[in-house]
Amino acid sequence: MEWERAVEVYLRQLTEVRRLSPATVRAYRSDLADLRSHVGDVDLDRIDLEELRSWLWSVTQAGSARSTIARRTATVRGFFAWAAEQGLVAVDPALRLVTPKRGRTLPRVATADALRETLDAMTDIAAEGDAIALRDHAILELLYGAGMRVSELCGLDVDDVDRERRTARVLGKGSKERVVPFGAPAGRAVDAYLVRGRPVLASRAAAAGRALLLGTRGGRMGVRSVYDLVSRTLAPLVGASVGPHALRHSAATHLLDGGADLRAVQEILGHASLGTTQIYTHVSSERLAATYRLAHPRA
């Protein structure tokens, strides 16, 4: 089977069987295309370990981040393991390819007090009744209050939100559905938006559909618009340009700071592995250590 055909079949399996996200599949496609460019017009079964190491070395020399190199290593290991299973290569050349350890990057979080002040200010602005202000307030309250991903938020329909129970049914990574709770402030923001904001935005489109969040023209709001909103709002709080994930990070950290069980936080965030959730324990413990060093006379 030729390179291009093998790659297409493999990526289709990732999409249809393993249910990986479109963004992940695009990254794998890019990695495999870059490998093909590096090795040239060589048959798939002629690729050996040294070729793969040479490719990764070129990526390293180009200044790619360690996380990028780790992902590219995982890409070729997965691809060639599949190719070996399919009989496309006699020996898996990536079997002894070592994945570099990723450096731990602690997520940026805003303090609970700073977020409270910001969201309270947005409550006051939204109270004036502007449809966009009502929508933006609901967005930030849901991102922080439910700790959901921006893609999950933008994918919400009106019927996915149970306003009485204050829960939202979201579709996460791998098309896995889960129900997440949100608090009273988010509930009030959503109620105000649905009553006074969404009807105004929906009137601007011939058919707004059932999307919960609508853009200025009445269609479903896109991820990029939410990024811009969060970046404008949070940059002064964390001292850098950040996206919606910063609110998710903040929600997880504040839950753990408040005594939430790690497993419960894992369920809320929709993490497949507890290890992914545990990074937030590092954030909390480092904050505790910093407080100790500042306050204790014998620190």
Residue frames relative to the residue before (quaternion, step in Angstrom):
aa qw qx qy qz dx dy dz
M 1.0000 0.0000 0.0000 0.0000 0.00 0.00 0.00
E 0.4469 -0.7051 0.4797 0.2701 3.60 -0.80 0.95
W 0.7256 -0.4599 0.3074 0.4092 3.54 -1.31 0.52
E 0.7189 0.4781 -0.2765 0.4221 3.56 0.58 -1.19
R 0.6628 0.5021 -0.3027 0.4659 3.55 0.96 -0.88
A 0.6486 0.5231 -0.3174 0.4526 3.58 0.95 -0.87
V 0.6553 0.5134 -0.3092 0.4598 3.56 0.96 -0.91
E 0.6609 0.5141 -0.3124 0.4486 3.59 0.90 -0.87
V 0.6564 0.4966 -0.3144 0.4729 3.58 0.95 -0.85
Y 0.6552 0.5164 -0.3111 0.4552 3.58 0.95 -0.85
L 0.6816 0.4829 -0.2932 0.4650 3.58 0.87 -0.92
R 0.6146 0.5356 -0.3500 0.4614 3.57 1.09 -0.63
Q 0.6287 0.5188 -0.3359 0.4721 3.58 1.06 -0.70
L 0.6307 0.5330 -0.3342 0.4543 3.59 0.99 -0.80
T 0.6916 0.4822 -0.2705 0.4648 3.55 1.02 -0.84
E 0.7933 0.3701 -0.1675 0.4535 3.57 0.72 -1.10
V 0.7512 0.3692 -0.2086 0.5057 3.60 1.03 -0.72
R 0.7698 0.3306 -0.1906 0.5116 3.58 0.76 -1.02
R 0.3110 -0.8046 0.4585 0.2138 3.59 1.35 -0.19
L 0.2213 0.7756 -0.5556 0.2020 3.58 0.94 0.85
S 0.5958 -0.5963 0.4062 0.3528 3.54 -1.17 0.62
P 0.6352 -0.5355 0.3897 0.3974 3.61 -1.18 0.50
A 0.6347 0.5337 -0.3373 0.4456 3.61 1.01 -0.75
T 0.6522 0.5073 -0.3136 0.4679 3.59 0.99 -0.82
V 0.6545 0.5069 -0.3112 0.4667 3.57 0.95 -0.88
R 0.6300 0.5257 -0.3381 0.4609 3.60 1.00 -0.74
A 0.6426 0.5200 -0.3171 0.4649 3.57 1.02 -0.83
Y 0.6439 0.5090 -0.3185 0.4743 3.61 0.98 -0.83
R 0.6361 0.5273 -0.3274 0.4584 3.60 0.96 -0.84
S 0.6580 0.5103 -0.2984 0.4664 3.57 0.95 -0.91
D 0.6490 0.5236 -0.3159 0.4525 3.59 0.95 -0.87
L 0.6944 0.4717 -0.2801 0.4657 3.57 0.87 -0.95
A 0.6198 0.5253 -0.3397 0.4738 3.59 1.10 -0.64
D 0.6454 0.5145 -0.3159 0.4678 3.57 1.03 -0.79
L 0.6225 0.5251 -0.3331 0.4751 3.58 1.05 -0.77
R 0.6547 0.5118 -0.3178 0.4566 3.58 0.89 -0.90
S 0.6406 0.5214 -0.3194 0.4644 3.58 0.99 -0.79
H 0.6640 0.5182 -0.3009 0.4472 3.57 1.03 -0.82
V 0.7466 0.4047 -0.2303 0.4751 3.62 0.82 -0.93
G 0.4185 -0.7238 0.4594 0.2998 3.59 1.17 -0.40
D 0.7493 -0.3877 0.2940 0.4492 3.53 -1.27 -0.42
V 0.2813 0.7482 -0.5312 0.2809 3.54 0.46 1.31
D 0.5091 -0.6458 0.4692 0.3219 3.57 -0.96 0.84
L 0.6457 -0.5608 0.3662 0.3668 3.54 -1.14 0.73
D 0.7304 0.4419 -0.2546 0.4543 3.59 0.89 -0.89
R 0.6019 0.5426 -0.3676 0.4563 3.60 1.28 0.15
I 0.5017 0.6400 -0.4298 0.3923 3.59 1.28 -0.10
D 0.0650 -0.8038 0.5908 0.0246 3.59 -0.85 0.95
L 0.7507 -0.4066 0.2793 0.4394 3.54 -1.35 0.08
E 0.6524 0.5281 -0.3241 0.4364 3.59 0.95 -0.83
E 0.6107 0.5414 -0.3469 0.4621 3.58 1.07 -0.70
L 0.6728 0.4970 -0.2949 0.4620 3.56 0.93 -0.92
R 0.6496 0.5051 -0.3170 0.4715 3.58 1.01 -0.79
S 0.6256 0.5338 -0.3317 0.4624 3.57 1.04 -0.76
W 0.6408 0.5264 -0.3164 0.4607 3.58 0.99 -0.83
L 0.6806 0.4791 -0.2903 0.4723 3.58 0.88 -0.95
W 0.6150 0.5407 -0.3480 0.4564 3.58 1.07 -0.68
S 0.6496 0.5090 -0.3183 0.4665 3.59 0.98 -0.82
V 0.6273 0.5260 -0.3290 0.4707 3.57 1.08 -0.72
T 0.6432 0.5215 -0.3106 0.4667 3.56 1.03 -0.84
Q 0.6734 0.5074 -0.2891 0.4532 3.56 0.92 -0.94
A 0.6353 0.5307 -0.3223 0.4592 3.57 1.19 -0.56
G 0.5561 -0.6562 0.3601 0.3612 3.58 1.31 -0.02
S 0.3217 0.7618 -0.5050 0.2473 3.59 1.20 0.40
A 0.5584 -0.6115 0.4502 0.3341 3.55 -1.14 0.67
R 0.6324 -0.5484 0.3881 0.3856 3.55 -1.18 0.53
S 0.6286 0.5367 -0.3378 0.4503 3.58 1.03 -0.72
T 0.6327 0.5238 -0.3276 0.4668 3.59 1.09 -0.72
I 0.6528 0.5043 -0.3093 0.4732 3.57 0.97 -0.85
A 0.6347 0.5236 -0.3268 0.4650 3.58 1.01 -0.79
R 0.6592 0.4970 -0.3177 0.4663 3.58 0.96 -0.81
R 0.6552 0.5087 -0.3199 0.4579 3.59 0.94 -0.82
T 0.6129 0.5313 -0.3431 0.4736 3.56 1.07 -0.69
A 0.6594 0.5026 -0.3019 0.4706 3.56 0.93 -0.91
T 0.6115 0.5657 -0.3485 0.4296 3.58 1.04 -0.75
V 0.7402 0.4096 -0.2488 0.4716 3.59 0.70 -1.04
R 0.6027 0.5411 -0.3766 0.4496 3.59 1.07 -0.55
G 0.6673 0.4913 -0.2989 0.4732 3.56 0.96 -0.84
F 0.6674 0.5193 -0.3040 0.4387 3.57 0.92 -0.91
F 0.7319 0.4255 -0.2551 0.4672 3.58 0.80 -0.96
A 0.5714 0.5508 -0.3895 0.4673 3.60 1.17 -0.44
W 0.6506 0.4961 -0.3020 0.4894 3.56 1.04 -0.81
A 0.6468 0.5267 -0.3194 0.4498 3.60 0.95 -0.89
A 0.6432 0.5106 -0.3232 0.4703 3.59 1.04 -0.75
E 0.6404 0.5242 -0.3203 0.4610 3.59 0.99 -0.81
Q 0.7059 0.4543 -0.2507 0.4821 3.58 1.07 -0.77
G 0.4890 -0.6797 0.4209 0.3489 3.58 1.27 -0.11
L 0.4150 0.7193 -0.4624 0.3106 3.59 1.22 0.38
V 0.7546 0.1434 -0.1131 0.6303 3.57 1.26 -0.46
A 0.5145 -0.6625 0.4509 0.3050 3.56 -1.06 0.77
V 0.7875 0.1016 -0.0211 0.6075 3.57 1.06 -0.84
D 0.4408 -0.6806 0.5187 0.2709 3.56 -1.01 0.83
P 0.2679 -0.8065 0.5013 0.1628 3.64 -0.32 1.16
A 0.6808 0.5003 -0.2884 0.4505 3.59 1.20 -0.44
L 0.3862 0.7637 -0.4576 0.2411 3.56 1.30 -0.01
R 0.7698 0.3144 -0.1672 0.5297 3.59 1.03 -0.78
L 0.4081 0.6962 -0.4843 0.3380 3.56 1.22 0.39
V 0.2970 -0.7882 0.5196 0.1435 3.56 -0.62 1.15
T 0.3323 -0.7293 0.5670 0.1904 3.54 -0.95 0.94
P 0.3858 -0.7274 0.5072 0.2546 3.64 -0.66 1.01
K 0.5114 -0.6420 0.4728 0.3206 3.52 -1.08 0.71
R 0.4075 -0.7046 0.5263 0.2459 3.54 -0.98 0.84
G 0.4384 -0.6569 0.5375 0.2955 3.51 -1.08 0.71
R 0.4489 -0.6967 0.4837 0.2814 3.57 -0.97 0.79
T 0.0786 -0.7875 0.6112 0.0124 3.56 -0.72 1.09
L 0.2782 -0.7745 0.5456 0.1582 3.52 -0.52 1.18
P 0.4665 -0.7018 0.4596 0.2803 3.59 -0.82 0.91
R 0.4804 -0.6346 0.5163 0.3161 3.53 -1.18 0.57
V 0.0176 -0.7932 0.6088 -0.0004 3.56 -0.94 0.87
A 0.3733 -0.6832 0.5781 0.2445 3.52 -1.25 0.53
T 0.5311 -0.6247 0.4537 0.3490 3.57 -1.08 0.60
A 0.6216 -0.5573 0.3987 0.3795 3.54 -1.19 0.57
D 0.6537 0.5216 -0.3178 0.4468 3.58 0.97 -0.83
A 0.6628 0.5043 -0.3103 0.4584 3.59 0.94 -0.87
L 0.6564 0.4975 -0.3108 0.4743 3.58 0.99 -0.80
R 0.6251 0.5417 -0.3427 0.4453 3.56 0.99 -0.78
E 0.6660 0.5003 -0.3030 0.4631 3.58 0.91 -0.90
T 0.6633 0.5128 -0.3029 0.4531 3.57 0.95 -0.90
L 0.6994 0.4640 -0.2734 0.4699 3.56 0.87 -0.94
D 0.6107 0.5311 -0.3533 0.4692 3.59 1.09 -0.61
A 0.6391 0.5179 -0.3227 0.4682 3.57 1.03 -0.79
M 0.6576 0.4978 -0.3085 0.4739 3.58 1.02 -0.77
T 0.5743 0.5720 -0.3705 0.4536 3.58 1.15 -0.57
D 0.6680 0.5032 -0.2955 0.4617 3.56 0.94 -0.92
I 0.6549 0.5038 -0.3131 0.4683 3.59 1.00 -0.83
A 0.6682 0.5096 -0.2971 0.4534 3.57 0.94 -0.92
A 0.5905 0.6046 -0.3624 0.3931 3.57 1.11 -0.65
E 0.5914 0.5797 -0.3664 0.4243 3.59 1.22 -0.38
G 0.5632 -0.6846 0.3313 0.3231 3.57 1.31 -0.11
D 0.4354 0.6889 -0.4790 0.3263 3.60 1.21 0.07
A 0.5142 -0.6881 0.4154 0.2993 3.60 -0.77 1.04
I 0.6652 0.4983 -0.3076 0.4633 3.61 0.94 -0.85
A 0.6492 0.5129 -0.3171 0.4637 3.58 0.97 -0.83
L 0.6343 0.5203 -0.3237 0.4712 3.58 1.03 -0.79
R 0.6625 0.5004 -0.3037 0.4674 3.58 0.95 -0.87
D 0.6788 0.5012 -0.3019 0.4438 3.58 0.82 -0.96
H 0.6230 0.5288 -0.3360 0.4684 3.56 1.05 -0.74
A 0.6555 0.5070 -0.3097 0.4662 3.60 0.93 -0.87
I 0.6232 0.5520 -0.3366 0.4400 3.59 1.01 -0.80
L 0.7144 0.4544 -0.2667 0.4604 3.57 0.74 -1.04
E 0.6429 0.5174 -0.3304 0.4580 3.58 1.00 -0.77
L 0.6745 0.4866 -0.2998 0.4673 3.61 0.98 -0.79
L 0.6403 0.5251 -0.3338 0.4503 3.59 0.92 -0.83
Y 0.7271 0.4027 -0.2345 0.5041 3.57 0.91 -0.90
G 0.7022 0.4997 -0.2802 0.4227 3.57 0.86 -0.95
A 0.7782 0.3014 -0.1644 0.5259 3.60 1.06 -0.70
G 0.3659 -0.7631 0.4699 0.2511 3.59 1.24 -0.19
M 0.3880 0.7509 -0.4652 0.2631 3.59 1.12 0.50
R 0.5661 -0.5699 0.4734 0.3615 3.54 -1.31 0.37
V 0.6092 -0.5713 0.3972 0.3805 3.56 -1.18 0.54
S 0.6304 0.5265 -0.3434 0.4555 3.62 1.02 -0.68
E 0.6342 0.5201 -0.3233 0.4719 3.57 1.09 -0.72
L 0.6409 0.5277 -0.3164 0.4590 3.56 1.02 -0.82
C 0.7105 0.4621 -0.2691 0.4575 3.58 0.80 -1.01
G 0.6656 0.5095 -0.2996 0.4557 3.58 1.19 -0.45
L 0.4852 0.6888 -0.4268 0.3286 3.58 1.25 -0.14
D 0.2110 -0.7186 0.6468 0.1442 3.52 -1.20 0.74
V 0.6849 -0.4804 0.3416 0.4283 3.56 -1.22 0.36
D 0.6925 0.4965 -0.2775 0.4438 3.57 0.95 -0.90
D 0.5819 0.5919 -0.3769 0.4111 3.60 1.22 -0.23
V 0.6790 0.4679 -0.2766 0.4935 3.57 1.25 -0.33
D 0.1778 -0.7573 0.6227 0.0847 3.54 -0.80 1.11
R 0.2486 -0.8235 0.4943 0.1256 3.54 -0.09 1.32
E 0.6289 0.5398 -0.3427 0.4424 3.59 1.10 -0.57
R 0.7526 0.3571 -0.1973 0.5169 3.57 0.91 -0.94
R 0.3139 -0.7660 0.4895 0.2740 3.59 1.30 -0.28
T 0.4947 0.5967 -0.4748 0.4169 3.53 0.65 1.18
A 0.1798 -0.7601 0.6135 0.1167 3.54 -1.28 0.44
R 0.2977 -0.7353 0.5841 0.1717 3.57 -1.01 0.85
V 0.0242 -0.8308 0.5542 -0.0449 3.57 -0.42 1.25
L 0.3306 -0.7070 0.5917 0.2019 3.52 -1.29 0.51
G 0.1551 -0.8447 0.5105 0.0418 3.54 -0.32 1.31
K 0.7872 -0.2755 0.2260 0.5033 3.54 -1.24 -0.46
G 0.8049 0.2215 -0.1917 0.5161 3.54 -1.07 0.78
S 0.5145 -0.6647 0.3929 0.3731 3.58 1.26 0.46
K 0.3737 0.7189 -0.4971 0.3105 3.57 1.10 0.70
E 0.2712 -0.7799 0.5480 0.1336 3.55 -0.75 1.07
R 0.0786 0.7757 -0.6250 0.0387 3.55 -1.08 0.73
V 0.3610 -0.7039 0.5675 0.2286 3.55 -1.27 0.37
V 0.0976 -0.8065 0.5827 0.0223 3.58 -0.74 1.07
P 0.3843 -0.7167 0.5299 0.2404 3.58 -1.04 0.73
F 0.0523 -0.7607 0.6395 0.0979 3.55 -1.28 0.29
G 0.5664 -0.6716 0.3894 0.2765 3.52 -1.17 0.63
A 0.7540 -0.4067 0.2841 0.4307 3.51 -1.37 0.02
P 0.6420 0.5148 -0.3586 0.4408 3.67 0.87 -0.74
A 0.6554 0.4884 -0.3128 0.4837 3.59 0.97 -0.81
G 0.6259 0.5484 -0.3330 0.4434 3.56 1.04 -0.77
R 0.6659 0.4899 -0.3003 0.4758 3.58 0.96 -0.86
A 0.6448 0.5225 -0.3232 0.4547 3.58 1.01 -0.80
V 0.6571 0.5007 -0.3055 0.4735 3.58 0.97 -0.85
D 0.6381 0.5306 -0.3252 0.4534 3.59 0.95 -0.86
A 0.6713 0.4983 -0.2979 0.4609 3.58 0.89 -0.96
Y 0.6554 0.5118 -0.3091 0.4616 3.57 0.98 -0.83
L 0.6834 0.4908 -0.2981 0.4507 3.59 0.86 -0.89
V 0.6993 0.4657 -0.2722 0.4691 3.59 1.04 -0.74
R 0.8409 0.2241 -0.0745 0.4869 3.58 0.81 -1.01
G 0.7341 0.4415 -0.2394 0.4570 3.59 1.13 -0.50
R 0.7052 0.4904 -0.2861 0.4245 3.56 0.69 -1.06
P 0.6362 0.5307 -0.3622 0.4271 3.66 0.87 -0.75
V 0.6322 0.5282 -0.3359 0.4566 3.58 1.05 -0.71
L 0.6858 0.4710 -0.2830 0.4772 3.57 0.91 -0.92
A 0.6416 0.5374 -0.3254 0.4400 3.59 1.00 -0.82
S 0.6274 0.5620 -0.3375 0.4202 3.60 1.09 -0.66
R 0.6270 0.5592 -0.3346 0.4269 3.58 1.24 -0.33
A 0.7163 0.3754 -0.2446 0.5350 3.60 1.25 -0.10
A 0.5759 -0.5929 0.4320 0.3609 3.56 -1.14 0.62
A 0.7844 -0.0211 0.0385 0.6187 3.56 1.07 -0.79
A 0.2126 -0.8244 0.5159 0.0948 3.57 -0.16 1.30
G 0.3594 -0.7373 0.5011 0.2758 3.60 1.12 -0.49
R 0.6523 -0.5412 0.3822 0.3681 3.54 -1.27 -0.34
A 0.3311 0.7587 -0.5049 0.2445 3.60 1.22 0.19
L 0.4733 -0.6721 0.4893 0.2912 3.56 -0.96 0.85
L 0.7991 0.2447 -0.1125 0.5375 3.57 0.73 -1.06
L 0.1169 -0.8135 0.5694 0.0165 3.54 -0.71 1.12
G 0.4470 -0.6798 0.5176 0.2649 3.52 -1.17 0.69
T 0.7461 -0.4132 0.2751 0.4438 3.55 -1.30 0.01
R 0.7150 0.4187 -0.2563 0.4978 3.62 1.17 -0.48
G 0.6337 -0.5875 0.3127 0.3944 3.56 1.26 0.21
G 0.5866 0.5630 -0.3850 0.4368 3.61 1.24 -0.03
R 0.7038 -0.4346 0.3303 0.4547 3.57 -1.30 0.14
M 0.4525 -0.7002 0.4830 0.2677 3.55 -0.87 0.95
G 0.3656 -0.7597 0.5055 0.1836 3.56 -0.98 0.89
V 0.6802 -0.5035 0.3632 0.3898 3.52 -1.32 0.43
R 0.6485 0.5435 -0.3314 0.4176 3.59 0.89 -0.88
S 0.6386 0.5249 -0.3325 0.4540 3.59 0.98 -0.76
V 0.6467 0.5014 -0.3213 0.4766 3.58 1.04 -0.76
Y 0.5996 0.5548 -0.3531 0.4561 3.58 1.04 -0.76
D 0.6754 0.5037 -0.3016 0.4463 3.57 0.82 -0.97
L 0.6440 0.5261 -0.3154 0.4571 3.57 0.98 -0.87
V 0.6937 0.4729 -0.2842 0.4630 3.58 0.80 -1.00
S 0.6367 0.5371 -0.3354 0.4401 3.58 0.95 -0.84
R 0.6625 0.5008 -0.3071 0.4646 3.60 0.92 -0.88
T 0.7142 0.4790 -0.2582 0.4402 3.55 0.97 -0.87
L 0.7835 0.3905 -0.1857 0.4462 3.57 0.86 -0.98
A 0.4932 0.6901 -0.4302 0.3090 3.60 1.13 -0.51
P 0.6852 0.4673 -0.3176 0.4596 3.66 0.84 -0.78
L 0.6606 0.5345 -0.3123 0.4247 3.61 1.13 -0.55
V 0.7965 0.2824 -0.1355 0.5172 3.59 0.99 -0.82
G 0.4941 -0.7038 0.4050 0.3105 3.58 1.27 0.01
A 0.7492 0.2670 -0.1971 0.5732 3.59 1.19 0.42
S 0.5521 -0.5806 0.4715 0.3686 3.53 -1.28 0.31
V 0.0416 0.8063 -0.5839 0.0849 3.58 -0.61 1.15
G 0.3934 -0.7166 0.5285 0.2288 3.53 -1.29 0.36
P 0.7975 -0.3221 0.2200 0.4603 3.57 -1.30 -0.19
H 0.5826 0.5975 -0.3866 0.3926 3.59 1.10 -0.56
A 0.5597 0.6041 -0.3971 0.4051 3.59 1.16 -0.48
L 0.6449 0.4991 -0.3222 0.4809 3.60 1.07 -0.68
R 0.6229 0.5214 -0.3307 0.4804 3.58 1.09 -0.69
H 0.6359 0.5133 -0.3190 0.4800 3.57 1.00 -0.83
S 0.6629 0.5120 -0.3055 0.4529 3.56 0.92 -0.93
A 0.6395 0.5303 -0.3279 0.4497 3.57 0.94 -0.87
A 0.6748 0.4964 -0.2985 0.4574 3.59 0.88 -0.94
T 0.6659 0.5071 -0.3009 0.4570 3.57 0.92 -0.92
H 0.6892 0.4777 -0.2875 0.4628 3.58 0.89 -0.89
L 0.5902 0.5490 -0.3656 0.4654 3.60 1.13 -0.57
L 0.6918 0.4642 -0.2805 0.4767 3.58 0.88 -0.93
D 0.6140 0.5395 -0.3415 0.4640 3.58 1.06 -0.74
G 0.7067 0.4589 -0.2538 0.4750 3.57 1.11 -0.72
G 0.6438 -0.5690 0.3117 0.4056 3.59 1.26 0.13
A 0.3788 0.7346 -0.4923 0.2730 3.62 1.21 0.23
D 0.5267 -0.6238 0.4829 0.3167 3.55 -1.17 0.67
L 0.5578 -0.6388 0.4155 0.3290 3.57 -0.95 0.91
R 0.6426 0.5254 -0.3227 0.4548 3.60 1.01 -0.78
A 0.6363 0.5235 -0.3271 0.4626 3.57 1.03 -0.77
V 0.6432 0.5083 -0.3187 0.4757 3.57 1.00 -0.82
Q 0.6087 0.5525 -0.3422 0.4552 3.59 1.05 -0.75
E 0.6667 0.4994 -0.2981 0.4661 3.58 0.95 -0.88
I 0.6525 0.5196 -0.3180 0.4507 3.56 0.94 -0.89
L 0.7244 0.4383 -0.2453 0.4721 3.57 0.90 -0.94
G 0.3957 -0.7346 0.4715 0.2854 3.58 1.15 -0.44
H 0.3226 0.7458 -0.5166 0.2699 3.58 1.10 0.67
A 0.4330 -0.6946 0.5103 0.2639 3.57 -0.94 0.90
S 0.7819 0.2496 -0.1207 0.5583 3.57 1.08 -0.73
L 0.5034 -0.6459 0.4847 0.3074 3.55 -1.03 0.81
G 0.5766 0.6099 -0.3704 0.3979 3.57 1.15 -0.61
T 0.6153 0.5421 -0.3473 0.4549 3.58 1.09 -0.67
T 0.6714 0.4980 -0.2928 0.4642 3.57 1.00 -0.82
Q 0.6201 0.6068 -0.3407 0.3622 3.57 1.06 -0.74
I 0.4982 0.6437 -0.4488 0.3688 3.61 1.16 -0.28
Y 0.6427 0.5413 -0.3288 0.4311 3.58 1.09 -0.65
T 0.5703 0.5519 -0.3956 0.4622 3.59 1.20 -0.35
H 0.6122 0.5352 -0.3491 0.4657 3.59 1.14 -0.61
V 0.6187 0.5394 -0.3398 0.4591 3.57 1.02 -0.80
S 0.6913 0.4836 -0.2782 0.4592 3.57 0.85 -1.01
S 0.6823 0.4865 -0.3007 0.4554 3.59 0.89 -0.90
E 0.6448 0.5088 -0.3320 0.4638 3.60 1.03 -0.69
R 0.6188 0.5255 -0.3394 0.4751 3.57 1.09 -0.69
L 0.6333 0.5239 -0.3187 0.4722 3.58 1.04 -0.81
A 0.6638 0.5041 -0.3037 0.4615 3.58 0.94 -0.90
A 0.6414 0.5241 -0.3250 0.4564 3.57 1.02 -0.79
T 0.6365 0.5209 -0.3190 0.4709 3.57 1.02 -0.81
Y 0.6363 0.5374 -0.3172 0.4535 3.57 1.01 -0.88
R 0.6803 0.5020 -0.2958 0.4445 3.57 0.86 -1.00
L 0.6796 0.4905 -0.2874 0.4636 3.57 1.06 -0.73
A 0.7942 0.3891 -0.1642 0.4369 3.56 0.93 -0.91
H 0.7022 0.4851 -0.2920 0.4316 3.60 0.97 -0.73
P 0.4663 -0.7127 0.4461 0.2751 3.61 -0.74 1.00
R 0.7397 0.3679 -0.2250 0.5167 3.60 1.16 -0.43
A 0.3350 0.7670 -0.4892 0.2454 3.58 1.20 0.36
